[in-house]
Amino acid sequence: MASPVSSSSPPHPFWPRDLLIPSYIENDRSMSEILVFLFSVSGLFLIVTWLITGCNRALGTWRRLAVCWFAVCGFIHCVIEGWFSLYYDVIPGDQSFLSQLWKEYAKGDSRYVIADAFTTCMESITALFWGPLSFWTVYAFLRNRSYRFVLQLVISVGQLYGVLLYFWIEHRDGYIHSEYGHPLYFYFYFVFMNMLWVIIPALLVVDGCSHISMAQAHVDNAAKVTQKSKRN
């Protein structure tokens, strides 16, 4: 069983280096083991959803990929981020697998091991709202529900707003919670993994607005035809 690091070694792997985390216990699982779990389960959700969406002939390739995205989001928001929102105050000293996952990720953003006010609030909102709504969106597209693009728009705006705040606040802090420029911890963990929630939701916002606008235009045109027929 792992034990707290000794006073003769660095107290933790997080930045800034003088950060005080007295309860920290080093992970006993490797980085590769943690990343394989994360990407394997996410990939499984993607593959299963892709196969399921194939049964709905109304969904094209682009729409099926979008539905797969929401399935993966549902898993990450509900399970991964849900864990953080429940146990953020004990993660540094906890050796549960998901706690170790967060300690690994915190090498790129130490706010996740200091119970930072913004990250705990943001992740709690994400887990409580965007996670369940992502799974609902998958259902809505599979069943061709009329509100499916409303859900897509609401979730995507929420995700985009949250991650932009996430980046902007850290930028204002001077990127002090990561080893700036590190190829894995900064560019992969902090930048790349979060930029996915900028690029994809932005595309889905545009897509959702387009479909809702077309639907409203159709309603407006139908109303004009009805009014014209009444006058005649």
C-alpha positions as CSV (number, residue, x, y, z in Angstrom):
1,M,0.0,0.0,0.0
2,A,1.3,3.5,-0.9
3,S,2.1,5.8,1.9
4,P,2.6,9.6,2.1
5,V,5.8,10.8,0.5
6,S,8.7,11.4,2.9
7,S,10.0,14.8,3.8
8,S,13.2,14.2,1.9
9,S,11.4,13.8,-1.4
10,P,9.2,16.4,-3.3
11,P,5.9,16.5,-1.4
12,H,3.8,16.1,-4.5
13,P,4.1,16.3,-8.3
14,F,1.8,19.3,-8.7
15,W,2.4,23.0,-9.5
16,P,3.2,25.4,-8.0
17,R,5.8,23.4,-6.3
18,D,5.2,25.1,-2.9
19,L,1.6,24.1,-2.9
20,L,0.6,22.6,0.5
21,I,-1.3,19.3,0.2
22,P,-0.7,17.5,3.6
23,S,-3.1,14.6,2.9
24,Y,-1.5,13.7,-0.5
25,I,-0.7,10.0,-1.2
26,E,1.1,9.1,-4.3
27,N,-0.8,7.0,-6.9
28,D,0.0,3.2,-6.9
29,R,-1.5,2.9,-10.4
30,S,0.6,3.9,-13.5
31,M,-0.3,6.7,-15.8
32,S,-0.7,4.2,-18.7
33,E,-3.2,2.1,-16.7
34,I,-5.3,5.2,-15.9
35,L,-5.2,6.5,-19.5
36,V,-6.0,3.1,-21.0
37,F,-9.1,2.9,-18.7
38,L,-10.3,6.4,-19.6
39,F,-9.9,6.0,-23.4
40,S,-11.0,2.4,-23.5
41,V,-14.3,3.0,-21.7
42,S,-14.9,6.2,-23.7
43,G,-14.2,4.3,-26.9
44,L,-16.6,1.5,-25.9
45,F,-19.4,4.1,-25.4
46,L,-18.6,5.5,-28.8
47,I,-18.6,2.1,-30.6
48,V,-21.8,0.9,-28.9
49,T,-23.6,4.2,-29.7
50,W,-22.4,4.1,-33.3
51,L,-23.8,0.6,-33.7
52,I,-27.1,1.6,-32.1
53,T,-27.5,4.7,-34.2
54,G,-27.1,2.6,-37.3
55,C,-30.6,1.2,-36.7
56,N,-32.0,4.7,-37.3
57,R,-31.9,5.4,-41.0
58,A,-32.8,9.1,-40.5
59,L,-29.4,9.7,-38.9
60,G,-26.6,10.5,-41.3
61,T,-22.9,10.0,-40.6
62,W,-22.4,13.5,-39.1
63,R,-25.5,13.1,-36.9
64,R,-24.4,9.7,-35.7
65,L,-21.0,11.1,-34.7
66,A,-22.8,13.9,-32.8
67,V,-24.9,11.3,-30.9
68,C,-21.8,9.3,-30.1
69,W,-20.2,12.5,-28.7
70,F,-23.2,13.0,-26.3
71,A,-22.9,9.4,-25.2
72,V,-19.2,9.8,-24.3
73,C,-20.1,13.1,-22.6
74,G,-22.7,11.4,-20.6
75,F,-20.2,8.9,-19.3
76,I,-17.5,11.5,-18.5
77,H,-19.8,14.0,-17.0
78,C,-21.8,11.5,-14.8
79,V,-19.1,9.1,-13.8
80,I,-15.7,10.8,-14.0
81,E,-16.8,14.4,-13.1
82,G,-19.5,13.1,-10.9
83,W,-16.9,11.3,-8.8
84,F,-14.9,14.6,-8.4
85,S,-18.0,16.5,-7.4
86,L,-18.7,14.0,-4.6
87,Y,-15.2,13.4,-3.4
88,Y,-13.2,16.5,-4.3
89,D,-12.2,17.1,-0.6
90,V,-10.7,13.6,-0.1
91,I,-9.2,12.9,-3.5
92,P,-5.5,13.9,-2.7
93,G,-5.3,11.1,0.0
94,D,-7.7,8.6,-1.6
95,Q,-6.5,5.6,-3.6
96,S,-9.8,4.7,-5.3
97,F,-9.3,4.3,-9.0
98,L,-11.2,7.4,-10.0
99,S,-9.5,9.5,-7.3
100,Q,-6.1,8.3,-8.8
101,L,-7.4,9.3,-12.2
102,W,-8.0,12.8,-10.9
103,K,-4.6,13.0,-9.2
104,E,-3.0,12.0,-12.5
105,Y,-5.0,14.7,-14.4
106,A,-4.1,17.2,-11.6
107,K,-0.5,17.1,-12.8
108,G,-1.8,19.3,-15.6
109,D,-4.1,21.4,-13.4
110,S,-3.6,21.2,-9.6
111,R,-6.9,23.0,-8.9
112,Y,-8.3,19.5,-8.8
113,V,-6.4,18.5,-5.7
114,I,-6.9,21.7,-3.7
115,A,-10.7,21.8,-3.8
116,D,-10.6,25.0,-5.8
117,A,-13.9,26.8,-5.6
118,F,-14.4,27.3,-9.3
119,T,-13.6,23.8,-10.4
120,T,-15.7,22.2,-7.7
121,C,-18.7,24.3,-8.6
122,M,-18.2,23.9,-12.4
123,E,-17.8,20.1,-12.2
124,S,-20.8,19.8,-9.9
125,I,-23.0,21.6,-12.3
126,T,-21.6,19.6,-15.2
127,A,-22.2,16.3,-13.4
128,L,-25.7,17.2,-12.2
129,F,-27.0,18.8,-15.4
130,W,-24.9,18.2,-18.6
131,G,-24.3,14.5,-17.8
132,P,-27.9,13.3,-17.5
133,L,-29.0,15.7,-20.3
134,S,-26.4,14.2,-22.6
135,F,-27.9,10.8,-22.2
136,W,-31.3,12.3,-22.7
137,T,-30.0,13.8,-26.0
138,V,-28.9,10.4,-27.2
139,Y,-32.4,9.1,-26.5
140,A,-34.0,12.1,-28.2
141,F,-32.1,11.6,-31.4
142,L,-32.7,7.9,-31.5
143,R,-36.4,8.5,-31.1
144,N,-36.5,11.6,-33.3
145,R,-38.0,13.7,-30.5
146,S,-39.0,17.3,-31.6
147,Y,-36.9,18.8,-28.8
148,R,-33.6,17.0,-29.7
149,F,-31.9,20.1,-31.1
150,V,-33.0,22.2,-28.2
151,L,-31.2,19.8,-25.9
152,Q,-28.2,19.8,-28.2
153,L,-28.1,23.6,-28.1
154,V,-28.5,23.9,-24.3
155,I,-25.9,21.3,-23.4
156,S,-23.4,22.6,-26.0
157,V,-23.7,26.2,-24.8
158,G,-23.3,25.1,-21.2
159,Q,-20.2,23.1,-22.0
160,L,-18.7,25.9,-24.1
161,Y,-19.3,28.5,-21.4
162,G,-17.8,26.3,-18.7
163,V,-14.6,25.4,-20.5
164,L,-14.1,29.0,-21.7
165,L,-14.3,30.1,-18.0
166,Y,-12.0,27.2,-17.1
167,F,-9.3,28.4,-19.5
168,W,-9.8,32.1,-18.9
169,I,-9.5,31.9,-15.1
170,E,-6.3,29.9,-15.4
171,H,-5.0,32.3,-18.0
172,R,-5.7,35.2,-15.5
173,D,-3.8,33.2,-12.8
174,G,-0.8,32.9,-15.1
175,Y,-1.0,29.1,-15.6
176,I,0.4,28.6,-12.2
177,H,-1.4,25.3,-11.6
178,S,0.6,23.4,-14.3
179,E,4.1,23.0,-15.6
180,Y,3.7,25.5,-18.4
181,G,4.8,24.0,-21.7
182,H,5.1,20.4,-20.6
183,P,4.2,18.2,-23.6
184,L,2.1,15.8,-21.6
185,Y,0.8,17.6,-18.6
186,F,0.2,21.0,-20.0
187,Y,-0.4,20.5,-23.8
188,F,-2.2,17.1,-23.7
189,Y,-3.9,17.1,-20.3
190,F,-4.7,20.7,-19.9
191,V,-5.0,22.1,-23.4
192,F,-5.9,19.3,-25.8
193,M,-8.3,17.3,-23.6
194,N,-10.2,20.5,-22.7
195,M,-10.1,22.0,-26.2
196,L,-12.4,19.1,-27.4
197,W,-15.1,20.8,-25.3
198,V,-14.5,24.1,-27.1
199,I,-14.3,22.9,-30.7
200,I,-17.1,20.2,-30.8
201,P,-19.7,22.1,-28.7
202,A,-19.0,25.3,-30.8
203,L,-19.8,23.2,-34.0
204,L,-22.9,21.8,-32.3
205,V,-24.1,25.2,-31.3
206,V,-23.9,26.4,-34.9
207,D,-25.6,23.2,-36.0
208,G,-28.4,23.4,-33.4
209,C,-29.1,27.1,-34.2
210,S,-29.3,26.3,-37.9
211,H,-31.9,23.5,-37.3
212,I,-34.0,25.5,-34.9
213,S,-33.9,28.6,-37.2
214,M,-35.1,26.4,-40.1
215,A,-37.9,25.0,-38.0
216,Q,-39.0,28.5,-37.0
217,A,-38.8,29.7,-40.5
218,H,-41.1,26.8,-41.5
219,V,-43.6,27.7,-38.8
220,D,-43.5,31.4,-39.8
221,N,-44.1,30.5,-43.5
222,A,-47.0,28.2,-42.6
223,A,-48.5,31.0,-40.5
224,K,-48.2,33.4,-43.4
225,V,-49.9,30.9,-45.7
226,T,-52.7,30.4,-43.1
227,Q,-53.3,34.2,-42.7
228,K,-53.3,34.6,-46.5
229,S,-55.9,31.9,-47.0
230,K,-58.1,33.4,-44.3
231,R,-58.0,36.8,-46.0
232,N,-59.0,35.2,-49.3
